[in-house]
Structure formats: C-alpha cells, structure tokens
Amino acid sequence: MFSANFMIAVVLFAISTSFTPGPNNFLLIASGIKFGIKRTWGHIFGIAIGFPIMVFIVGFAFSNIITLNTTIFNILSILGIMYMLRLAYQIIFSDIRYEESDSKAKPITFLQASLFQWINPKAWVMAFSIASSYISFEYNFYTQLFFIAFVFFIISILSSISWTLFGSVIKKILTKSKYIKSVNIFLGILLIISIIQMLPQKFF
C-alpha cells in the first residue's frame, strides 16, 4: 500500500497540472464553444487515455536508468523537481489569455487528441517530472506507474469536462487579469505543496 504522502503528492500534482491553462485545455475551450460537450467526448477521452499511455512509455524508458544506479536516479529526481518548480513559477506569474483562432469544421478526434500529447511540450514536462520525481524505490515500479496513470486518467476527465462545459464562461473570466492571477497563484501553490510532499520520502 502506498503512503499517504505519495498518494496526496500524485493527486495534487495531477490537479495542479491538468487544470492549468495549456495547449490541451485551450483546444478544449475552443471545442466546447464551437461544438459543445457531446461532440467533444472523443477529444476528452483522447487526452484522458493518451497521456497515461505516455506516462507508461516514458516511465518504462526511465526504469532501466532507475534500476541501474541510485545516484543517477537522485540526479534525475532533482532535475525533475527543478522542472516542476519552474512550472510552478510560470503558473503563478503568468498572464495567460484566451485568444480565438480559426476552428476546424470538425472536432478533434480521439486518435488526434491521443497523438497530440507527443507534440505537447507541457505533456512532456509532466511525463518527465512524474518519471524522475514521483517514482520511489519503496514501492513496485510498475504498480506506481499504474497508480499515477489511473490518477491522471480520472483527473484528466474531470479537468477536460470542466474546460469544455464552461468554455464560454472561462473565456470571459480569462479576459480579466485579477481572475487570472488568483487562479494561477492557487494552482502554482498546489504544485509546490505536491513537491514538498514528496521530498521526505525521496531524500530523507
């Protein structure tokens, strides 16, 4: 059984990164505004399933390095934490605004959304951070990957539905800088708490 710190850290990381404005969520906003929730389900599940698969593949690639040398693993963990701290900084101090762009006649499909994760910079940072900073020698490697992927599957669905359903409302909110600042500070703090939760288990 996983420790409470591990589970809380993973859930907080999933919430703070999945709900943060980014390529996936901006595409969902556009799809929600233009096509509505019914025609966006393929897009939603493409993200929810595509990213966990990415986590598995990236995590598997790291497994050989992880079992090879503890020092290398610790170095990668530190790099992952640095990435996440940078992400938290960018979230807190960003001023992201929604900009309308030309939309396709058809919504993004399940396959398109799944494959999009591999060219999404934010998804790469998240997958790298998970593989290098949230995997512990204390538990079975693949069990941890399954748990993390499952958490992201659930959180991604909730996040994607939220951004899609409330696309038009979020569009109005994101035009006001005071709301942007409040949301970004909240999500950035969640990410920092997630990092702190993992430090004792990984380095002490």
KAZI-V117571 format. One record per residue. N is the residue number from 1. RES is the residue in three letters. SS is DSSP state (hx for helix, st for strand, lp for the rest). PSI is psi in whole degrees, -180 to 180 (none if undefined). Layout:
((N RES SS PSI) (N RES SS PSI))
This chain:
((1 MET lp 138) (2 PHE lp 155) (3 SER lp 159) (4 ALA hx -39) (5 ASN hx -44) (6 PHE hx -49) (7 MET hx -42) (8 ILE hx -43) (9 ALA hx -44) (10 VAL hx -45) (11 VAL hx -44) (12 LEU hx -40) (13 PHE hx -43) (14 ALA hx -44) (15 ILE hx -50) (16 SER hx -33) (17 THR hx -36) (18 SER hx -36) (19 PHE lp -9) (20 THR lp 137) (21 PRO lp 131) (22 GLY lp -176) (23 PRO hx -49) (24 ASN hx -48) (25 ASN hx -33) (26 PHE hx -36) (27 LEU hx -37) (28 LEU hx -39) (29 ILE hx -50) (30 ALA hx -41) (31 SER hx -41) (32 GLY hx -40) (33 ILE hx -43) (34 LYS hx -40) (35 PHE hx -21) (36 GLY lp 172) (37 ILE lp -39) (38 LYS hx -39) (39 ARG hx 2) (40 THR hx 1) (41 TRP hx -39) (42 GLY hx -42) (43 HIS hx -46) (44 ILE hx -50) (45 PHE hx -24) (46 GLY hx -40) (47 ILE hx -46) (48 ALA hx -32) (49 ILE hx -37) (50 GLY hx -42) (51 PHE hx -44) (52 PRO hx -37) (53 ILE hx -41) (54 MET hx -41) (55 VAL hx -43) (56 PHE hx -47) (57 ILE hx -47) (58 VAL hx -42) (59 GLY hx -41) (60 PHE hx -40) (61 ALA hx -34) (62 PHE hx -20) (63 SER hx -39) (64 ASN hx -38) (65 ILE hx -41) (66 ILE hx -43) (67 THR hx -12) (68 LEU hx -45) (69 ASN lp 125) (70 THR hx -37) (71 THR hx -44) (72 ILE hx -42) (73 PHE hx -43) (74 ASN hx -38) (75 ILE hx -45) (76 LEU hx -36) (77 SER hx -43) (78 ILE hx -42) (79 LEU hx -41) (80 GLY hx -42) (81 ILE hx -39) (82 MET hx -41) (83 TYR hx -45) (84 MET hx -37) (85 LEU hx -39) (86 ARG hx -42) (87 LEU hx -43) (88 ALA hx -42) (89 TYR hx -46) (90 GLN hx -36) (91 ILE hx -48) (92 ILE hx -40) (93 PHE hx 10) (94 SER lp 163) (95 ASP lp 69) (96 ILE lp 131) (97 ARG lp 145) (98 TYR lp 130) (99 GLU lp 128) (100 GLU lp 145) (101 SER lp 169) (102 ASP lp 132) (103 SER lp 150) (104 LYS lp 158) (105 ALA lp -27) (106 LYS lp 148) (107 PRO lp 159) (108 ILE lp 136) (109 THR lp 170) (110 PHE hx -49) (111 LEU hx -43) (112 GLN hx -43) (113 ALA hx -38) (114 SER hx -46) (115 LEU hx -27) (116 PHE hx -28) (117 GLN hx -30) (118 TRP hx -11) (119 ILE hx 10) (120 ASN lp 110) (121 PRO hx -40) (122 LYS hx -40) (123 ALA hx -39) (124 TRP hx -44) (125 VAL hx -43) (126 MET hx -46) (127 ALA hx -42) (128 PHE hx -44) (129 SER hx -41) (130 ILE hx -50) (131 ALA hx -37) (132 SER hx -20) (133 SER hx -16) (134 TYR lp -4) (135 ILE lp 130) (136 SER lp 147) (137 PHE lp -13) (138 GLU lp -26) (139 TYR lp 166) (140 ASN lp 133) (141 PHE hx -50) (142 TYR hx -29) (143 THR hx -40) (144 GLN hx -44) (145 LEU hx -42) (146 PHE hx -45) (147 PHE hx -47) (148 ILE hx -44) (149 ALA hx -40) (150 PHE hx -44) (151 VAL hx -45) (152 PHE hx -32) (153 PHE hx -49) (154 ILE hx -50) (155 ILE hx -38) (156 SER hx -39) (157 ILE hx -48) (158 LEU hx -44) (159 SER hx -48) (160 SER hx -41) (161 ILE hx -42) (162 SER hx -48) (163 TRP hx -34) (164 THR hx -51) (165 LEU hx -41) (166 PHE lp 27) (167 GLY hx -48) (168 SER hx -36) (169 VAL hx -45) (170 ILE hx -37) (171 LYS hx -43) (172 LYS hx -41) (173 ILE hx -41) (174 LEU lp -5) (175 THR lp -5) (176 LYS lp 117) (177 SER hx -31) (178 LYS hx -35) (179 TYR hx -39) (180 ILE hx -47) (181 LYS hx -46) (182 SER hx -47) (183 VAL hx -45) (184 ASN hx -40) (185 ILE hx -43) (186 PHE hx -49) (187 LEU hx -37) (188 GLY hx -41) (189 ILE hx -40) (190 LEU hx -41) (191 LEU hx -41) (192 ILE hx -42) (193 ILE hx -41) (194 SER hx -43) (195 ILE hx -46) (196 ILE hx -39) (197 GLN hx -32) (198 MET hx -19) (199 LEU hx -48) (200 PRO hx -38) (201 GLN hx -30) (202 LYS hx -31) (203 PHE hx -3) (204 PHE lp none))
